[in-house]
Amino acid sequence: MAVYGFDQASAQRIGDAIRRVEGRRVGSREVLPSEVGRNAVGVRCMIGQISTAAWSKENSGTVTLYSGQPGSESSVETLSAYNYFADIPTSTNTARWVAVSNNGFGWILLAAECD
């Protein structure tokens, strides 16, 4: 009877491969810029910012994505998202936080910060 053993590094590598194949995040890995604009594995919702300009329903707009802990975020990529839901008026803030998600066909706006 054969006996198989794995060291800790091998077990970690196998676990990471399984999580990638099953679409789960691996450790604290951030979404890579090369994954932006397509349905990146494990992407459910991303936080970003939009400018102060108005964004009309049924139009695309530019969103800058951010990663990191709340209060110490840093920008990682810019993308185009589509607004299906509501007109967003001009803002008096310097920028507004938004939530976007990728539905497998492109990025869509889910929510926007109000003044």
Helices and strands as residue ranges (DSSP letters): H 8-21, G 33-35, E 46-50, E 59-67, E 74-83, E 96-102, E 107-112
